[in-house]
Amino acid sequence: MDNCLFCKIVRGEIPSTKVYENDKVYAFRDINPQAPTHVLVVPKQHVPSIDGINEMTDSDLAACLRAVREIAAQENLAGGYRVISNCGPDACQSVPHLHFHILGGRKMADQMA
Ligand code: DGP
C-alpha cells in the first residue's frame, strides 16, 4: 500500500525505533507512548484491521502473536502486559494497518475502556 503510514515504516521510508523484525512482522516503539513500554507489532502484509484477517494466512497471523510473546520477553515484561488491537472507528483506530499495541512496565487500569 503506497500511502499507508505503517507500510512506509515497514519499508523504512519513515523512521522508527525498531524493536523486533522477522520475515512476517515488524515491531517498533509507539510515537506517543501510553506506558513505559509501548510497542506496536504490525504484519508486513497490509491488512487494514482485524476485520481483514481472512486475507492473511494462519501462519502470518500467528506470527504477530508469537512476536508479541518474544517482544514481551525481550522487554522484560515479566510482571505482565496488555495487548490491544483497535478495530474501526468505535475503537478509535487511527492507523488503518493491523497492529497490536503491547503496553507494559506499569500497573494497568483494571477497566478496559
Ligand atoms: P491506533 O489508534 O490503535 O490506530 O494506534 C495507532 C498508534 O500509532 C498510535 O498509538 C500512535 C502510533 N503512531 C502514529 N503515527 C506514528 C508514527 O509515525 N510513528 C510511530 N512510531 N508511531 C505512530
Backbone and ligand atoms as CSV (ligand in chain L), in Angstrom:
chain,resi,resn,atom,element,x,y,z
A,1,MET,N,N,0.853,-1.201,0.000
A,1,MET,CA,C,0.000,0.000,0.000
A,1,MET,C,C,0.889,1.252,0.000
A,2,ASP,N,N,0.855,1.993,-1.082
A,2,ASP,CA,C,1.765,3.125,-1.264
A,2,ASP,C,C,1.636,4.181,-0.181
A,3,ASN,N,N,0.409,4.483,0.227
A,3,ASN,CA,C,0.197,5.616,1.127
A,3,ASN,C,C,-0.065,5.228,2.573
A,4,CYS,N,N,0.117,3.981,2.909
A,4,CYS,CA,C,-0.143,3.552,4.288
A,4,CYS,C,C,1.051,3.895,5.175
A,5,LEU,N,N,0.780,4.578,6.274
A,5,LEU,CA,C,1.846,5.008,7.195
A,5,LEU,C,C,2.681,3.824,7.685
A,6,PHE,N,N,2.013,2.762,8.126
A,6,PHE,CA,C,2.778,1.648,8.692
A,6,PHE,C,C,3.490,0.847,7.595
A,7,CYS,N,N,2.925,0.798,6.390
A,7,CYS,CA,C,3.672,0.179,5.288
A,7,CYS,C,C,4.956,0.974,5.020
A,8,LYS,N,N,4.865,2.298,5.102
A,8,LYS,CA,C,6.065,3.126,4.895
A,8,LYS,C,C,7.087,2.885,5.998
A,9,ILE,N,N,6.612,2.705,7.230
A,9,ILE,CA,C,7.539,2.392,8.327
A,9,ILE,C,C,8.183,1.035,8.084
A,10,VAL,N,N,7.391,0.044,7.686
A,10,VAL,CA,C,7.942,-1.296,7.411
A,10,VAL,C,C,9.010,-1.210,6.327
A,11,ARG,N,N,8.773,-0.390,5.306
A,11,ARG,CA,C,9.728,-0.271,4.185
A,11,ARG,C,C,10.927,0.608,4.521
A,12,GLY,N,N,10.896,1.268,5.708
A,12,GLY,CA,C,12.000,2.137,6.108
A,12,GLY,C,C,11.927,3.523,5.505
A,13,GLU,N,N,10.789,3.862,4.893
A,13,GLU,CA,C,10.640,5.191,4.280
A,13,GLU,C,C,10.334,6.260,5.320
A,14,ILE,N,N,9.791,5.837,6.458
A,14,ILE,CA,C,9.584,6.717,7.612
A,14,ILE,C,C,10.356,6.084,8.759
A,15,PRO,N,N,11.172,6.886,9.474
A,15,PRO,CA,C,11.993,6.293,10.528
A,15,PRO,C,C,11.162,5.784,11.703
A,16,SER,N,N,11.668,4.761,12.343
A,16,SER,CA,C,11.022,4.233,13.544
A,16,SER,C,C,12.096,3.602,14.408
A,17,THR,N,N,11.748,3.381,15.660
A,17,THR,CA,C,12.674,2.703,16.566
A,17,THR,C,C,12.299,1.228,16.582
A,18,LYS,N,N,13.081,0.462,15.827
A,18,LYS,CA,C,12.768,-0.967,15.671
A,18,LYS,C,C,13.039,-1.721,16.960
A,19,VAL,N,N,12.107,-2.602,17.299
A,19,VAL,CA,C,12.237,-3.448,18.477
A,19,VAL,C,C,12.442,-4.903,18.069
A,20,TYR,N,N,11.850,-5.270,16.924
A,20,TYR,CA,C,11.844,-6.682,16.526
A,20,TYR,C,C,11.495,-6.755,15.043
A,21,GLU,N,N,12.056,-7.732,14.361
A,21,GLU,CA,C,11.672,-7.940,12.958
A,21,GLU,C,C,11.950,-9.377,12.569
A,22,ASN,N,N,11.044,-9.936,11.793
A,22,ASN,CA,C,11.334,-11.186,11.090
A,22,ASN,C,C,10.714,-11.076,9.700
A,23,ASP,N,N,10.615,-12.178,8.983
A,23,ASP,CA,C,10.140,-12.066,7.598
A,23,ASP,C,C,8.668,-11.679,7.497
A,24,LYS,N,N,7.901,-11.856,8.561
A,24,LYS,CA,C,6.460,-11.585,8.511
A,24,LYS,C,C,6.019,-10.371,9.308
A,25,VAL,N,N,6.830,-9.939,10.263
A,25,VAL,CA,C,6.397,-8.979,11.284
A,25,VAL,C,C,7.457,-7.910,11.484
A,26,TYR,N,N,6.982,-6.687,11.751
A,26,TYR,CA,C,7.876,-5.598,12.155
A,26,TYR,C,C,7.286,-4.982,13.427
A,27,ALA,N,N,8.129,-4.625,14.383
A,27,ALA,CA,C,7.650,-4.017,15.629
A,27,ALA,C,C,8.531,-2.825,15.981
A,28,PHE,N,N,7.896,-1.778,16.489
A,28,PHE,CA,C,8.598,-0.522,16.749
A,28,PHE,C,C,7.907,0.213,17.885
A,29,ARG,N,N,8.621,1.188,18.468
A,29,ARG,CA,C,8.065,1.918,19.617
A,29,ARG,C,C,7.033,2.937,19.136
A,30,ASP,N,N,5.933,3.008,19.901
A,30,ASP,CA,C,4.867,3.953,19.580
A,30,ASP,C,C,5.391,5.379,19.763
A,31,ILE,N,N,4.997,6.268,18.857
A,31,ILE,CA,C,5.454,7.654,18.896
A,31,ILE,C,C,4.848,8.424,20.080
A,32,ASN,N,N,3.772,7.910,20.630
A,32,ASN,CA,C,3.060,8.573,21.728
A,32,ASN,C,C,2.798,7.551,22.835
A,33,PRO,N,N,3.872,7.162,23.546
A,33,PRO,CA,C,3.740,6.012,24.450
A,33,PRO,C,C,2.764,6.258,25.599
A,34,GLN,N,N,1.969,5.248,25.856
A,34,GLN,CA,C,0.971,5.298,26.929
A,34,GLN,C,C,1.415,4.494,28.157
A,35,ALA,N,N,2.609,3.979,28.111
A,35,ALA,CA,C,3.159,3.195,29.220
A,35,ALA,C,C,4.678,3.193,29.027
A,36,PRO,N,N,5.442,2.841,30.076
A,36,PRO,CA,C,6.910,2.815,29.924
A,36,PRO,C,C,7.363,1.973,28.734
A,37,THR,N,N,6.690,0.867,28.502
A,37,THR,CA,C,6.909,0.102,27.264
A,37,THR,C,C,5.640,0.171,26.433
A,38,HIS,N,N,5.761,0.679,25.206
A,38,HIS,CA,C,4.611,0.729,24.294
A,38,HIS,C,C,5.138,0.432,22.894
A,39,VAL,N,N,4.897,-0.779,22.479
A,39,VAL,CA,C,5.414,-1.274,21.197
A,39,VAL,C,C,4.225,-1.601,20.294
A,40,LEU,N,N,4.391,-1.319,19.012
A,40,LEU,CA,C,3.393,-1.685,18.001
A,40,LEU,C,C,3.933,-2.839,17.171
A,41,VAL,N,N,3.155,-3.892,17.073
A,41,VAL,CA,C,3.519,-5.064,16.274
A,41,VAL,C,C,2.627,-5.070,15.046
A,42,VAL,N,N,3.242,-5.045,13.863
A,42,VAL,CA,C,2.461,-4.988,12.632
A,42,VAL,C,C,2.883,-6.126,11.694
A,43,PRO,N,N,1.908,-6.712,10.995
A,43,PRO,CA,C,2.285,-7.646,9.931
A,43,PRO,C,C,2.879,-6.858,8.770
A,44,LYS,N,N,3.850,-7.433,8.079
A,44,LYS,CA,C,4.413,-6.746,6.907
A,44,LYS,C,C,3.394,-6.684,5.776
A,45,GLN,N,N,2.520,-7.664,5.729
A,45,GLN,CA,C,1.424,-7.632,4.749
A,45,GLN,C,C,0.441,-6.538,5.159
A,46,HIS,N,N,-0.003,-5.751,4.185
A,46,HIS,CA,C,-1.001,-4.727,4.517
A,46,HIS,C,C,-2.374,-5.369,4.687
A,47,VAL,N,N,-2.892,-5.247,5.905
A,47,VAL,CA,C,-4.257,-5.672,6.233
A,47,VAL,C,C,-4.826,-4.531,7.066
A,48,PRO,N,N,-6.028,-4.042,6.753
A,48,PRO,CA,C,-6.493,-2.828,7.426
A,48,PRO,C,C,-6.740,-2.976,8.923
A,49,SER,N,N,-7.214,-4.123,9.347
A,49,SER,CA,C,-7.567,-4.303,10.765
A,49,SER,C,C,-7.881,-5.776,10.985
A,50,ILE,N,N,-8.302,-6.113,12.185
A,50,ILE,CA,C,-8.711,-7.499,12.459
A,50,ILE,C,C,-9.842,-7.910,11.522
A,51,ASP,N,N,-10.660,-6.969,11.119
A,51,ASP,CA,C,-11.737,-7.309,10.173
A,51,ASP,C,C,-11.196,-7.880,8.863
A,52,GLY,N,N,-9.917,-7.625,8.567
A,52,GLY,CA,C,-9.353,-8.083,7.297
A,52,GLY,C,C,-8.496,-9.327,7.400
A,53,ILE,N,N,-8.507,-9.989,8.557
A,53,ILE,CA,C,-7.523,-11.075,8.724
A,53,ILE,C,C,-7.801,-12.296,7.852
A,54,ASN,N,N,-8.967,-12.392,7.236
A,54,ASN,CA,C,-9.178,-13.520,6.317
A,54,ASN,C,C,-8.308,-13.398,5.070
A,55,GLU,N,N,-7.701,-12.218,4.875
A,55,GLU,CA,C,-6.740,-12.048,3.777
A,55,GLU,C,C,-5.365,-12.612,4.137
A,56,MET,N,N,-5.172,-12.969,5.413
A,56,MET,CA,C,-3.852,-13.435,5.876
A,56,MET,C,C,-3.847,-14.955,5.997
A,57,THR,N,N,-2.670,-15.535,5.849
A,57,THR,CA,C,-2.542,-16.953,6.190
A,57,THR,C,C,-2.547,-17.088,7.712
A,58,ASP,N,N,-2.933,-18.267,8.169
A,58,ASP,CA,C,-2.885,-18.514,9.608
A,58,ASP,C,C,-1.458,-18.339,10.123
A,59,SER,N,N,-0.500,-18.734,9.310
A,59,SER,CA,C,0.896,-18.622,9.715
A,59,SER,C,C,1.301,-17.152,9.911
A,60,ASP,N,N,0.879,-16.293,8.982
A,60,ASP,CA,C,1.236,-14.877,9.099
A,60,ASP,C,C,0.524,-14.225,10.285
A,61,LEU,N,N,-0.722,-14.635,10.517
A,61,LEU,CA,C,-1.445,-14.081,11.661
A,61,LEU,C,C,-0.824,-14.556,12.972
A,62,ALA,N,N,-0.531,-15.826,13.047
A,62,ALA,CA,C,0.089,-16.360,14.268
A,62,ALA,C,C,1.438,-15.717,14.529
A,63,ALA,N,N,2.132,-15.350,13.455
A,63,ALA,CA,C,3.454,-14.720,13.619
A,63,ALA,C,C,3.345,-13.422,14.424
A,64,CYS,N,N,2.236,-12.724,14.285
A,64,CYS,CA,C,2.059,-11.480,15.058
A,64,CYS,C,C,2.017,-11.790,16.549
A,65,LEU,N,N,1.228,-12.773,16.936
A,65,LEU,CA,C,1.116,-13.074,18.369
A,65,LEU,C,C,2.386,-13.720,18.896
A,66,ARG,N,N,3.043,-14.507,18.064
A,66,ARG,CA,C,4.324,-15.067,18.512
A,66,ARG,C,C,5.358,-13.957,18.704
A,67,ALA,N,N,5.279,-12.936,17.872
A,67,ALA,CA,C,6.181,-11.792,18.039
A,67,ALA,C,C,5.862,-11.043,19.337
A,68,VAL,N,N,4.579,-10.919,19.654
A,68,VAL,CA,C,4.199,-10.268,20.912
A,68,VAL,C,C,4.903,-10.951,22.086
A,69,ARG,N,N,4.812,-12.261,22.100
A,69,ARG,CA,C,5.423,-13.014,23.198
A,69,ARG,C,C,6.944,-12.806,23.228
A,70,GLU,N,N,7.567,-12.852,22.078
A,70,GLU,CA,C,9.024,-12.650,22.008
A,70,GLU,C,C,9.410,-11.264,22.524
A,71,ILE,N,N,8.644,-10.278,22.101
A,71,ILE,CA,C,8.965,-8.894,22.483
A,71,ILE,C,C,8.750,-8.700,23.982
A,72,ALA,N,N,7.689,-9.270,24.524
A,72,ALA,CA,C,7.442,-9.146,25.970
A,72,ALA,C,C,8.632,-9.701,26.753
A,73,ALA,N,N,9.173,-10.801,26.297
A,73,ALA,CA,C,10.341,-11.372,26.971
A,73,ALA,C,C,11.558,-10.466,26.791
A,74,GLN,N,N,11.745,-10.001,25.572
A,74,GLN,CA,C,12.884,-9.116,25.245
A,74,GLN,C,C,12.841,-7.830,26.064
A,75,GLU,N,N,11.617,-7.321,26.311
A,75,GLU,CA,C,11.435,-6.057,27.035
A,75,GLU,C,C,11.315,-6.278,28.545
A,76,ASN,N,N,11.513,-7.511,28.970
A,76,ASN,CA,C,11.486,-7.844,30.409
A,76,ASN,C,C,10.152,-7.498,31.073
A,77,LEU,N,N,9.060,-7.846,30.398
A,77,LEU,CA,C,7.738,-7.552,30.949
A,77,LEU,C,C,7.236,-8.735,31.777
A,78,ALA,N,N,8.087,-9.183,32.690
A,78,ALA,CA,C,7.752,-10.376,33.465
A,78,ALA,C,C,6.547,-10.147,34.368
A,79,GLY,N,N,6.288,-8.884,34.716
A,79,GLY,CA,C,5.148,-8.592,35.583
A,79,GLY,C,C,3.824,-8.601,34.857
A,80,GLY,N,N,3.851,-8.700,33.555
A,80,GLY,CA,C,2.625,-8.732,32.761
A,80,GLY,C,C,2.573,-7.584,31.780
A,81,TYR,N,N,1.620,-7.668,30.913
A,81,TYR,CA,C,1.468,-6.635,29.876
A,81,TYR,C,C,0.081,-6.765,29.265
A,82,ARG,N,N,-0.310,-5.736,28.557
A,82,ARG,CA,C,-1.625,-5.729,27.899
A,82,ARG,C,C,-1.411,-5.665,26.392
A,83,VAL,N,N,-2.237,-6.388,25.636
A,83,VAL,CA,C,-2.180,-6.393,24.170
A,83,VAL,C,C,-3.535,-5.889,23.668
A,84,ILE,N,N,-3.480,-4.857,22.828
A,84,ILE,CA,C,-4.712,-4.225,22.328
A,84,ILE,C,C,-4.607,-4.103,20.815
A,85,SER,N,N,-5.708,-4.393,20.125
A,85,SER,CA,C,-5.802,-4.088,18.702
A,85,SER,C,C,-7.115,-3.342,18.475
A,86,ASN,N,N,-7.027,-2.055,18.240
A,86,ASN,CA,C,-8.224,-1.271,17.965
A,86,ASN,C,C,-8.702,-1.579,16.550
A,87,CYS,N,N,-9.998,-1.778,16.415
A,87,CYS,CA,C,-10.573,-2.163,15.125
A,87,CYS,C,C,-11.756,-1.256,14.817
A,88,GLY,N,N,-11.526,-0.317,13.888
A,88,GLY,CA,C,-12.634,0.515,13.414
A,88,GLY,C,C,-12.867,1.759,14.248
A,89,PRO,N,N,-13.789,2.593,13.774
A,89,PRO,CA,C,-13.981,3.921,14.373
A,89,PRO,C,C,-14.466,3.896,15.816
A,90,ASP,N,N,-15.326,2.965,16.189
A,90,ASP,CA,C,-15.789,2.952,17.583
A,90,ASP,C,C,-14.652,2.654,18.548
A,91,ALA,N,N,-13.636,1.964,18.059
A,91,ALA,CA,C,-12.470,1.656,18.892
A,91,ALA,C,C,-11.380,2.717,18.755
A,92,CYS,N,N,-11.667,3.770,17.961
A,92,CYS,CA,C,-10.709,4.861,17.737
A,92,CYS,C,C,-9.434,4.386,17.047
A,93,GLN,N,N,-9.562,3.409,16.158
A,93,GLN,CA,C,-8.399,3.024,15.347
A,93,GLN,C,C,-8.012,4.216,14.480
A,94,SER,N,N,-6.746,4.644,14.564
A,94,SER,CA,C,-6.331,5.827,13.813
A,94,SER,C,C,-5.431,5.498,12.627
A,95,VAL,N,N,-4.818,4.329,12.637
A,95,VAL,CA,C,-3.965,3.928,11.501
A,95,VAL,C,C,-4.539,2.632,10.926
A,96,PRO,N,N,-5.028,2.672,9.682
A,96,PRO,CA,C,-5.707,1.508,9.125
A,96,PRO,C,C,-4.757,0.460,8.548
A,97,HIS,N,N,-3.876,-0.019,9.393
A,97,HIS,CA,C,-2.998,-1.165,9.092
A,97,HIS,C,C,-2.988,-1.971,10.390
A,98,LEU,N,N,-3.373,-3.228,10.315
A,98,LEU,CA,C,-3.480,-4.064,11.520
A,98,LEU,C,C,-2.259,-3.896,12.418
A,99,HIS,N,N,-2.511,-3.662,13.689
A,99,HIS,CA,C,-1.402,-3.564,14.640
A,99,HIS,C,C,-1.863,-3.969,16.028
A,100,PHE,N,N,-0.912,-4.455,16.784
A,100,PHE,CA,C,-1.149,-4.873,18.162
A,100,PHE,C,C,-0.286,-3.995,19.057
A,101,HIS,N,N,-0.935,-3.277,19.961
A,101,HIS,CA,C,-0.202,-2.496,20.954
A,101,HIS,C,C,0.229,-3.445,22.073
A,102,ILE,N,N,1.485,-3.374,22.464
A,102,ILE,CA,C,1.948,-4.025,23.697
A,102,ILE,C,C,2.216,-2.912,24.696
A,103,LEU,N,N,1.509,-2.963,25.808
A,103,LEU,CA,C,1.665,-1.956,26.858
A,103,LEU,C,C,2.150,-2.650,28.119
A,104,GLY,N,N,3.218,-2.123,28.705
A,104,GLY,CA,C,3.732,-2.744,29.918
A,104,GLY,C,C,4.652,-1.806,30.663
A,105,GLY,N,N,5.142,-2.305,31.790
A,105,GLY,CA,C,6.067,-1.519,32.592
A,105,GLY,C,C,5.385,-0.694,33.661
A,106,ARG,N,N,4.081,-0.801,33.742
A,106,ARG,CA,C,3.330,-0.187,34.847
A,106,ARG,C,C,2.073,-1.016,35.072
A,107,LYS,N,N,1.442,-0.785,36.229
A,107,LYS,CA,C,0.171,-1.457,36.516
A,107,LYS,C,C,-0.911,-0.828,35.658
A,108,MET,N,N,-1.627,-1.659,34.904
A,108,MET,CA,C,-2.709,-1.159,34.056
A,108,MET,C,C,-3.974,-0.926,34.880
A,109,ALA,N,N,-4.840,-0.046,34.375
A,109,ALA,CA,C,-6.150,0.118,34.990
A,109,ALA,C,C,-6.912,-1.193,34.886
A,110,ASP,N,N,-7.762,-1.463,35.872
A,110,ASP,CA,C,-8.471,-2.739,35.840
A,110,ASP,C,C,-9.731,-2.683,34.971
A,111,GLN,N,N,-9.969,-1.531,34.340
A,111,GLN,CA,C,-11.054,-1.452,33.370
A,111,GLN,C,C,-10.442,-1.370,31.982
A,112,MET,N,N,-11.102,-1.910,31.001
A,112,MET,CA,C,-10.559,-1.963,29.644
A,112,MET,C,C,-10.746,-0.659,28.900
A,113,ALA,N,N,-11.794,0.067,29.170
A,113,ALA,CA,C,-12.091,1.238,28.339
A,113,ALA,C,C,-11.902,2.532,29.105
L,1,DGP,P1,P,-4.469,3.131,16.874
L,1,DGP,O1,O,-5.098,4.355,17.473
L,1,DGP,O2,O,-4.851,1.849,17.610
L,1,DGP,O3,O,-4.698,3.060,15.379
L,1,DGP,O4,O,-2.904,3.305,17.121
L,1,DGP,C1,C,-2.048,3.941,16.239
L,1,DGP,C2,C,-0.792,4.219,17.008
L,1,DGP,O5,O,0.200,4.575,16.073
L,1,DGP,C3,C,-0.881,5.397,17.989
L,1,DGP,O6,O,-0.682,4.906,19.316
L,1,DGP,C4,C,0.244,6.323,17.603
L,1,DGP,C5,C,1.083,5.494,16.666
L,1,DGP,N1,N,1.698,6.246,15.590
L,1,DGP,C6,C,1.064,7.044,14.690
L,1,DGP,N2,N,1.952,7.544,13.819
L,1,DGP,C7,C,3.163,7.036,14.159
L,1,DGP,C8,C,4.467,7.194,13.620
L,1,DGP,O7,O,4.718,7.885,12.623
L,1,DGP,N3,N,5.474,6.520,14.241
L,1,DGP,C9,C,5.243,5.735,15.341
L,1,DGP,N4,N,6.300,5.132,15.893
L,1,DGP,N5,N,4.030,5.563,15.865
L,1,DGP,C10,C,2.992,6.208,15.282
